[in-house]
Amino acid sequence: MGFSDLMDSVGGLGRFQFINSALLIIPSIIMASHTLMQNFSAAVPDHHCRIPNFTMSNWNITPLALDGQTLLKAFVPHDGKNKPSRCLQFTEPQWHLLFLNQSVANTSGLQTEPCRYGWTYNKKEFNETIVTEWDLVCDLRHLKQMSQTVYMGGILAGAIILGGLSDKFGRRRILIFSYLKLAVSGTCTAFSPSFSVFCILRFVTGMAISGIILNAVSLNLEWIPIKSRTIMGAMNSFSSSTGQIALAGFAYVTRDWRTLQLVISVPIFFFFFYSWWIPESARWLIINKKPDEALKQIRRVARINGHVKEGEAITLEVLKEHIQQEVQSGKKIYTAIDLFHTPYMRKTTVCLMVLWCATSFGFYGLVMDLQRFGVSVFLVQVIFGAIDFPAKALCAFSMMFIGRRVTQAVLLLVPGLLILANAFVPYGDIWLHSNSYFYRQTGMGFGSTMARVGSMTAPMVTMLEDYLYGLPLMVYGTLPVIAGVIAVFLPETLNMPLPETIDYVEAQRTKQHPALNSLSHNTPSCHLLTLIIFRAAH
């Protein structure tokens, strides 16, 4: 590939690549916090119907010195474990229950009604969450999942809208705009006066997150040699794991959703200011007929890498010689529809659509319900992030030495089967962590769209537990198993170059392109950088 050869001549993996990668990877720590913050900002503490203000003399009862927990028995039904009902209260106070052992008290025939005076929340773990502030419990409990779905809907909208805008206005401009958008919308979210405003701002935040992810990946990996992309991609993934651990620390210290929102939003302004240093995509400049600016960026890379002479030796003629494919691809504007016009591209696109959807569906469906583990949500979040490091390292080595296709297939099939198995046990915990990156900008935007479809529907699936315990796990497990089978039909991408056009992709299949005579028919339709991690625990 011409452009890759050009990068090798100006230092390959040098000082510029490390600086550029660091500037683009560090924000991932905060972005992970925005995506997973609802484990804390929307945590559901123990709660019960609020006892109304009263005096016992109103019911002709002799005043007694009773604590609130004992008095609660007269107003709220208790189960066999002496826990108050979360959503029901007696229509009339049952004073006789104060003098009965709860284990022998029969309350089945007593009339109840939904909470009339609101709820009282246990604030041992959290001072305030969106659930306690806006009473998103009982009949309104599904609004909690809806708020996360709205956020994922914003990411979907961002993938569609900002993906196209980055093709028109440039990766760098949209990235800078997305940083500012995230900083402003995230900060404003902390001052939401109502749940509706909160959801609107979370939608805007999701759009900004999508714009950052789409363009940061391209602006980072484009300047990195092909053989180093797996490691650098893993480093980017490690930053997300660090963000998960940091989020637990932020939430533990703040204990308030508004303060937590500010803590993870204000630093984005810093990323916005330094993002002006990040160079524009040379490929985008070339395709948009700005070779002089592309040459300037390449020489800048050479200078930072300490290869000034090599950079000066690159002229417009040399650049044009190396970028013929980019110039040819710039003559045609590709859309998502073009991904289905040719047979080889169509097959790969359909496979990746299912994989994107399955991995996001399984991951977000399980990671956004950490309270179900029954222990401190702070501890679970730390463990979740810590296990990521060895798991992702293992996957990175597997992809480098075994290949992407086998790694992806196995690490979808095995976790999917484990999730299905756990659906049939009385109590089980299953973690699946997976991420897929399919990039060239149009293809990536379309693939990200399918990922967001999976992540949008995942929170809503938890509602199925109201009808049958274990049903959400059955759903979460089935799709990864199907995707694992489909992954077998993907082409291998280990140590393969990145094709630039759809014609080049089809030439790989038919071996009509002279540069591909030594490659098998399984050469990729586009570079697939995949990190699929699984963790399963009973």
PyMOL commands that set and color helices and strands:
alter all, ss='L'
color gray80, all
select helices_A, chain A and resi 2-9+15-25+27-36+38-41+56-59+68-74+95-99+130-134+138-140+142-169+171-189+195-221+226-254+257-263+268-277+282-287+291-304+308-312+316-322+324-329+336-340+343-367+370-373+377-401+404-422+441-466+471-487+502-510+514-516
alter helices_A, ss='H'
color red, helices_A
select strands_A, chain A and resi 47-49+88-90+112-114+119-121+429-438+528-537
alter strands_A, ss='S'
color yellow, strands_A
deselect
rebuild
show_as cartoon
